[in-house]
Amino acid sequence: MRAISKLFVFTVLVLGSLQYYCGRYGACPAQIAVISHYTWPCTYAPAVRDKLGKASEWYGANAAPHVSVASGWMQGKVMPHLTKVSQWTEKHVQPRMRQAGADAIVTARVAWNVVQQYQRRHVVPLTGRLLAKCPCLERWAEQAARGWQWLCKHARALATAVQQQYPAFVAHMGGIWEPLHGAYNRIYLDLGRPVQEKTSEDASAAPGGTQYITSTITMTMTSLDELVTVTAEDGLSDVVEASFKDLVADEFSAWQQAIERKADSVLQAFTEEVGEFEMQQHEAVAPKFRALLKHISAKSQEHYAKINQAIRDINSTMELDPATNQTIWFDAHGTQLHQYITRPLMREYFSQANDELANITNHIRAELREVVDSVNGQVDVIRQEHIEVYEEWADVMVSEWSRRMAYIDVVDRDLEAEAERNRNWKRFLKLKKRVIKVRDQLLEHPVKFNQLETFLKEIQSTLRILAQENGEYLYILRSKANLSFQEREKNDRLREQHEQEAREMTLREQLSTELAANGTEVIIDTFEVDLDQLLRSNSTSWSVPPADARAEPASGSPIQQAASEAAQQPSV
């Protein structure tokens, strides 16, 4: 593979050199002219143009519809996510990049000032001493300067030659570039995007109509002895002192800018981290509370269905099981009931519904309180972390800069600069107070959970609405159950009255028959006055099996027991 790569590179270089030679000088042997002709890209321009035209037609008939569908899918499915990513990048990444760029610029300035200071303090005096001890270095510097000038001269000549040959190369490449560019434009237009076309006249413009502006940078090196004179110690010290003052001013300005940027960004960083935490909490708790609301709704419907079925089973029919001689009950559709619906049983159903719904509601509210406490606790942790980081940063910055200013006071012995040093210390104290103030602001900075707070309020509002609706509907069902019980008790009393009248009629007929058989018809009128009392005294001997299997047989008829029970118990 390596040999093939070398062969390919060698072939390309040979062909390129051949094309350059034939285009530059024109006269070349016939065999070389043939090779140059068939290796020149413009030779194949007509064929390429014809093939690209056919390919464009095939593309418009076969590929363009699918490309349009893919483009629509791209716009509908992918672009919204790309927009979100772009917004997130613009909000979070770009500010950090700008901040990093600004910090890098400040760091570079400080480093450059330090390098300049080191160069003026150490390199320049050392160079002067070396030049004084070794005169040959001066001659070497002169030779290096002349070599550099020669190199710059030939580099400028080479650049000029390349610029002169470049228009001819562009003109030769225009023949092959034009069909490729036209086919690309047609494909690009099929995608529904704007295209800026380039005409052949523009592509094959005459070299003479193009103007080039060449800027040449010339560096003139003088010998180092002209820059540094060993005997000029006073002038050098003045330059060093001036540079030192500039360096101090630049460092103080950079430190002040760093303090101000940190003070402005610390609250923003805290707010952004809290916002990200809020988003994570909302995504974590939202499915949980939605599931709890669905659960309480499902439980409410279960209790409603159970109570409604019990209300429908209140009006039931009583029969006696011939096999077990026990009372059984049937609903309106003839289905046997598992148990007889009484007022205590109905009250138990209502109590179960109220208790379970209240427990679920209390559980949801406890979860809400737990979420609020957890969020507040985590916010305190985040705040404390930011405060600790800021305090550490502020302590390092303030202590290091105070040492730096103290060092400047020791090194700088200029009495005229005393006023400037006092102003710097005042500015330092002002910035230190600013740092402390920002720390207090970070400690008391309010936190707003707009999205999470809105969601929790919606959950609480939904709970209140569900509790109100459950209470109202259970009250309606309780009233409906009372009406059903009253209707059943009324029917039981009417049925008991009819049965009592039937028994009285039967007893009268029996007594009349017995007296008539004995020839004592006159006595009937005599006993008519005490007949009702006699029937009441003998009514117990005509009782039917009890309505409730749990009731005592000798306590009267089931209808009488139900009526007495209803009279003694409160409503549902």
Secondary structure by P-SEA (a helix, b strand, c coil): caaaaaaaaaaaaaaaaaaaaaaacccccaaaaaaaaaaccccaaaaaaaaaaaaaaaaaaccaaaaaaaaaaaacccaaaaaaaaaaaacccaaaaaaaaaaaaaaaaaaaaaaaaaaaacaaaaaaaaaaacaaaaaaaaaaaaaaaaaaaaaaaaaaaaaaaaaaaaaaaaaaaaaaaaaaaaaaaaaccccccccccccccccccbbbbbbbbbbbbccccccccccaaaaaaaaaaaaaaaaaaaaaaaaaaaaaaaaacaaaaaaaaaaaaaaaaaaacaaaaaaaaaaaaaaaaaaaaaaaaaaaacbbbbbbcccccbbbbbccccccccccccaaaaaaaaaaaaaaaaaaaaaaaaaaaaaaaaaaaaaaaaaaaaaaaaaaaaaaaaaaaaaaaaaaaaacccccaaaaaaaaaaaaaaaaaaaaaaaaaaaabbbbaaaaaaaaaaaaaaaaaaaaaaaaaaaaaaaaaaaaaaaaaaaaaaaaaaaaaaaaaaaaaaaaaaaaaacccccccccccaaaaaaaaacccccccccccccccccccaaaaaaaaaaacccc
